[in-house]
Amino acid sequence: MFHENLRLKRKERGLSQEELASRLHVVRQTISKWEKGISVPDSEQLIKIAVILETTVSELLGTQVENEEEPNQLAKELSRINTQLAIRNHRTRRVLKIIAVALLVFVALIFAIMALNYAPMSQLK
């Protein structure tokens, strides 16, 4: 949600990731991570982003935040988003591990079948 809104608002303002990063005094990769949903900025950075992109924090977060200037409220919302990202990343890693194990088993079976097919007949008797 945040990552999509950030990318959309940045492009609406005609800013590149590099330009936004420069204004926030971060590297371009940081903006990329935010836009990919890998991480989120802290509450102070979030307020700066909203000012630069001429929008509200609520609009960036895609949720209604009471008293946007209150760092504690923003911190709670960012914590919630970070928790969601962590859960999603954990699930993704688990799925990738299952796929990797399945591929290894598949490859092992293919090698075993090939070895049986190419074994000399004298060894099979």
N, C-alpha and C positions, 0 to 999 in steps of 0.2 A: 504494500500500500504506500508507505513512505517513499520507497525507492522509485515507484512509478510516478508518483506526484512530483518528486524532485526532478526526475528526468524531463517530465512534461513542462514544468515551470521554467526550468533552465533553458529548454529549447524555445519556449514561448518568448523568452527575453533575448533570444539570439546569442546566448553565451555558450562557449565551448566548455568542456570539463576543465581544460587548462586555465581559462579565464576565471571561472568560478573558484578554482583552487587557489589561484593567485590572490584573489580578493580575500579569501579566507585564511591565507598563509598556511596552506597545506599542499601536499603533492597531488598531482592529477590522479594517481592511483587511489587516493583516499576517496575522491569523488566517485571514481569508478566502483569502488567497493560499496559505497552508499547506494549507488544506482542499481547495482546488481543484487542488493538486499543481503550482502554479506555482513555488513555492520551498519551502525547508525551513529550519527554525531552526538556529542554530549549536548546538554541543554543550552549552554552558552553559544555553541556553534550553530545550533538549530535556530536560535533567535537571529543570529547574524545572517544565516541563509535566508530566512524569511524577509529580512530587511532588504538584502541584495536583490532578491527575486520579486520584491514588492508584493508580498502575499502574507498570509497569516500562518502562524505555527499550526493552528488547527487544520488549515487547508493542506499544508504539507503532510501532516500526520494522517489526514483523512479521517479525523475524529474531532469531536468537540472537546476542547481543553478549557476548563474553567480558569480564568485569570492566567492568560498566557505568559505574562511577565513573571509569574511565580516560578522560580527554578525548581522547587520541590514538586510541583504539579507536572512540569515538563519531565523531570527526572523519573517520576512514576510512570509516565506514558512511555518514555524511552526504555525504561526497564521492562515494561510489558512487551514492547516490540523486540527487544533483545532476547527475551525468553522465547518468544515465538520463533525468532531466527535460529536460536540454539536447538529447539525441538526439530525444526525443519532440517537443519544441517545434520543432526543426529540420525534422523530417518533416512536422509539421502545417503549418508555413509553406510548405514546398515544395508540398504538396498544394494549399493555398489559392492559391498563385501559378499553378499549372497550371489550376485551375478558373477563375480570373480571366481568364487568357489565352484559354481555350476559350470563355468567355462573350463576350469582346470579339470574337473571330473570328465567333462565331454572330451577334452583333448587327450586325457589319459586313456579313455575307452577307445578312441580312434587309434592311438598308438598300439594298444593291446591287440586290437583287431588286425591291424596291419602286420604286427609281429607274428600273429598266428597264421595269417595268409601267406607270408613269405618264409615261414620256417620250412627247412628241407623235410621232405617226406620221411627220411630215415629217423629224424628226431621225433616225429609224431608217433611212430610205432612203438 
